[in-house]
Each structure stands twice: as structure tokens, then as C-alpha cells.
Amino acid sequence: MMDVYINFPADTHVREIAESILQDFDLHWFPDYFDAEVQIIKDRYMLGNRTKMIQTISAGVDHIDVAGIPNKIILCSNAGAYSISVAEHTFALILAHAKNIIENDSLMKSGTFKQSPTTLLYGKTLGIVGYGGIGRRVAEIAKAFGMKIVAYTRSGADDNVDRLTDDVAELFASSDMIVLSIPLTDKTRGMINYKILQKTKKNAFIVNVARADIVLKSDMLRFLKETPDRWYLSDVWWDEPNIKDADLQNLILSPHVAGGMSGEIMDLAFRLAFENVKNFFDGHPKNVVKKEEYKMKSERFLGI
């Protein structure tokens, strides 16, 4: 029987989900045993002599010391597990700004009845940087609004994409709204800089539901101060949870909740992670991480 170690505290409900999917496996629960062939983790891993595969509950792996995992051990993310909730949150941010929801709510509660123009999504071009599970789901919703889709991706596209581009700057220049849904890797860290931001259209807005460090903070703050008609709508911020420099008028922020905090969302995430463990033993794991893209350890792993 194959050993699987769940490397985080799990309640009865999570255990029931795991046991229903991994019926033919010997499950070990935190903190009893870790030298198993497969480890399922949230944040940290413990390498055992028998470890062959590590499966994350999270979609991203930038918070994990990927560089410390030997090449012989497969690392799989949980990409796609949160795509529905993140895509919904993306449009919550978009609509909050396009329809002046936050400003109008504040005015109405203060007793001020002031009507102002709103932005129509229909016919607008939505640029998507990163066309994985989240990007594809965002495109599906955007099509329901009658939007045109431009995508920057290395993983191919589907029928919802009107045009592909391999030039991020060109995507920024041709889009009315831009969604960042690309993983944070050594290659994507800081990829959105001042030079690219300057390409944006008048009244454009950028939505970040990926990771803060995809964007250079100093460049974004400078850009927002210089162009008050451009907006940054973000579910992530630099150095979370220590929120600084977020007092600009052309910002709408949420506290990294796009992935969802509810039980129904986490149930899906756990289920997909456990199912991928079965996939691994069947010889076809999904979401295998290219560890060479994470070789640059962050300061937290170096202990600086």
C-alpha cells in the first residue's frame, strides 16, 4: 500500500474527502508521520527518504522553497482549483470600478445624490496576461459581456481568444482593461514595469489577481500618481499583510481573498489535490511544476 502524508492540520471533513478519494492508500495525518512516498502540503514540506512527489493545496508555488526540492521529486501545484472564484472576483473588481459602485455607495450613505457616467464593458478589449485556468475562466465571463479578448500566454488559447500576442507591451497598448493572472516565477517577477505601464490607454485599468511582485511596486506607484485616469484594481499587495503606500485615489483593493475563504471553494481545492495524487500513481500527474523557473530563492528561504 502506498503511503501519503498530509502535512498540515486537517479536520474531520477534510479527512473524509481524502479517504473517499484515496481509498487504496495508507493515509498519515499531521504530525504523526512524514517519510511517505507522497506529501500533500500547504506551505512547508519535510523531505523523507521515500518522498517521490509533493502535491500543494495552493495554486501558486512561489511561497514554497522550490529550489530545495531535488530534481528526482516531482512537485505538482493545484492550478485551476481556484479559477472559478478568482475569475468571479476579477469581475467584482472590474464592475466595482466600471460602474462607480464604491464612490456612489459612499456618496449615497452621506446623503449625496450625484449621478455620474459609467463604463460599458460591451465592445471593450480585455487583455489577459497568463491564459491558464484563471485566464480562461475570465475570458468565458468576458465573452458573456460581449468583450474582445487579447491573450499573452505560452500554453495556447481557445475559441474565446480573438487574438494572441507574445508582446506584453503591445497587449497593454491595445487593451481597455488588463487582467494579470500569470504565475509568479523568476521570469515573471517584475515583468510589469514603468515602460510597459506607460503603454496603457487613457482611462484603462489593470486588475491583478495573481501576485503583487509581478508588478514593480515603485513603478506602479509612480505611474498611478502621474496618470490619475488609469486605475489599479488588485487583490494582492506588496509585503502582505503589511499594507503601505495604498492611499492613492485610483486604487481599489481587496485583502487577497479572490481564491475564496469559504468551505465550498476549499472542498474543491482539496478534492482536486487528492485526485492528482491518484493521477501520480497512475502515471499521469497534472500541473507538474517546472522547478527550474523557481531556482532563485527568495529572502525568506535564505533566512535574510
Backbone hydrogen bonds, N-H to C=O, Kabsch-Sander energy under -0.5 kcal/mol:
donor,donor_aa,acceptor,acceptor_aa,energy
2,M,24,D,-0.5
4,V,26,D,-2.4
5,Y,38,V,-2.9
6,I,4,V,-0.5
6,I,28,H,-2.8
7,N,5,Y,-0.9
7,N,40,I,-2.8
8,F,6,I,-0.9
15,R,11,D,-2.1
16,E,12,T,-2.1
17,I,13,H,-1.8
18,A,14,V,-2.4
19,E,15,R,-2.7
20,S,16,E,-1.7
21,I,17,I,-1.2
22,L,18,A,-3.4
23,Q,21,I,-0.6
25,F,22,L,-1.4
26,D,2,M,-3.2
27,L,25,F,-0.9
28,H,4,V,-3.0
30,F,6,I,-1.5
30,F,8,F,-0.5
32,D,29,W,-2.3
36,A,34,F,-2.6
37,E,3,D,-0.7
38,V,3,D,-1.4
39,Q,53,M,-2.0
40,I,5,Y,-2.7
41,I,39,Q,-0.5
41,I,55,Q,-2.8
51,T,48,G,-0.9
52,K,37,E,-3.1
53,M,37,E,-1.8
54,I,74,I,-2.9
55,Q,39,Q,-3.0
56,T,76,C,-2.6
57,I,41,I,-2.1
64,I,61,V,-1.7
66,V,64,I,-2.5
67,A,294,Y,-0.5
68,G,65,D,-1.3
69,I,66,V,-1.9
73,I,70,P,-1.7
74,I,52,K,-2.5
74,I,72,K,-0.5
76,C,54,I,-2.8
77,S,287,N,-2.4
78,N,58,S,-1.9
81,A,78,N,-2.2
83,S,80,G,-0.8
86,V,82,Y,-2.6
87,A,83,S,-2.2
88,E,84,I,-2.2
89,H,85,S,-2.2
90,T,86,V,-2.2
91,F,87,A,-1.7
92,A,88,E,-1.5
93,L,89,H,-2.2
94,I,90,T,-2.3
95,L,91,F,-2.7
96,A,92,A,-1.9
97,H,93,L,-1.6
98,A,94,I,-3.1
99,K,95,L,-2.3
100,N,97,H,-1.5
101,I,96,A,-1.7
102,I,96,A,-0.7
104,N,100,N,-2.5
105,D,101,I,-2.3
106,S,102,I,-2.1
107,L,103,E,-2.4
108,M,104,N,-2.7
109,K,105,D,-2.1
110,S,106,S,-1.0
111,G,108,M,-1.4
112,T,107,L,-2.9
113,F,111,G,-0.6
114,K,112,T,-0.9
119,T,98,A,-3.3
123,G,146,G,-2.3
124,K,121,L,-2.2
126,L,124,K,-0.5
126,L,148,K,-3.5
127,G,125,T,-0.6
127,G,177,M,-3.2
128,I,150,V,-2.9
129,V,127,G,-0.5
129,V,179,V,-3.0
130,G,128,I,-0.9
130,G,152,Y,-2.7
136,R,132,G,-2.6
137,R,133,G,-1.7
138,V,134,I,-2.7
139,A,135,G,-2.2
140,E,136,R,-2.0
141,I,137,R,-1.9
142,A,138,V,-2.7
143,K,139,A,-2.3
144,A,140,E,-1.1
145,F,141,I,-1.0
145,F,142,A,-0.7
146,G,143,K,-1.3
147,M,142,A,-2.0
148,K,124,K,-2.7
150,V,126,L,-2.3
151,A,163,R,-2.2
152,Y,128,I,-2.7
153,T,151,A,-0.6
153,T,165,T,-0.5
161,V,158,D,-1.6
162,D,149,I,-1.6
162,D,160,N,-0.5
163,R,149,I,-1.6
165,T,151,A,-2.3
168,V,166,D,-0.5
171,L,167,D,-1.9
172,F,168,V,-2.4
173,A,169,A,-2.0
174,S,170,E,-1.6
175,S,171,L,-0.9
176,D,125,T,-2.1
177,M,125,T,-1.7
178,I,205,F,-2.2
179,V,127,G,-3.2
180,L,207,V,-3.4
181,S,129,V,-2.5
181,S,179,V,-0.7
185,T,183,P,-0.7
186,D,293,E,-2.8
189,R,185,T,-1.6
190,G,213,D,-2.4
191,M,188,T,-2.1
192,I,214,I,-2.4
193,N,191,M,-0.9
197,L,193,N,-2.7
198,Q,194,Y,-2.1
199,K,196,I,-1.7
200,T,197,L,-1.6
201,K,172,F,-0.6
201,K,175,S,-0.6
204,A,201,K,-1.7
205,F,176,D,-1.2
206,I,231,W,-2.6
207,V,178,I,-3.6
208,N,206,I,-0.5
208,N,233,L,-2.4
209,V,180,L,-1.9
209,V,207,V,-0.7
214,I,211,R,-1.4
215,V,212,A,-2.0
216,L,192,I,-2.3
217,K,215,V,-0.6
220,M,216,L,-2.4
221,L,217,K,-2.7
222,R,218,S,-2.0
223,F,219,D,-2.4
224,L,220,M,-2.7
225,K,221,L,-1.9
226,E,222,R,-2.0
227,T,223,F,-1.9
230,R,227,T,-2.0
231,W,204,A,-1.6
232,Y,250,N,-2.0
233,L,206,I,-3.3
233,L,231,W,-0.5
234,S,232,Y,-0.6
234,S,252,I,-2.4
235,D,208,N,-2.5
236,V,208,N,-0.5
240,E,237,W,-0.9
242,N,239,D,-2.1
243,I,241,P,-1.3
244,K,242,N,-0.7
251,L,248,L,-0.6
252,I,232,Y,-1.8
254,S,234,S,-1.9
256,H,235,D,-1.5
256,H,254,S,-1.8
260,G,257,V,-1.5
266,M,262,S,-1.8
267,D,263,G,-2.5
268,L,264,E,-1.3
269,A,265,I,-1.9
270,F,266,M,-2.9
271,R,267,D,-2.4
272,L,268,L,-2.5
273,A,269,A,-2.0
274,F,270,F,-2.6
275,E,271,R,-2.4
276,N,272,L,-1.7
277,V,273,A,-1.1
278,K,274,F,-1.3
279,N,275,E,-1.9
280,F,276,N,-2.1
281,F,277,V,-1.9
282,D,278,K,-1.7
283,G,280,F,-1.3
284,H,279,N,-2.8
289,V,75,L,-3.1
291,K,289,V,-1.3
293,E,290,K,-2.1
294,Y,291,K,-2.0
295,K,292,E,-0.8
297,K,295,K,-1.1
301,F,298,S,-1.0
302,L,298,S,-1.4
303,G,299,E,-1.1
304,I,299,E,-1.8
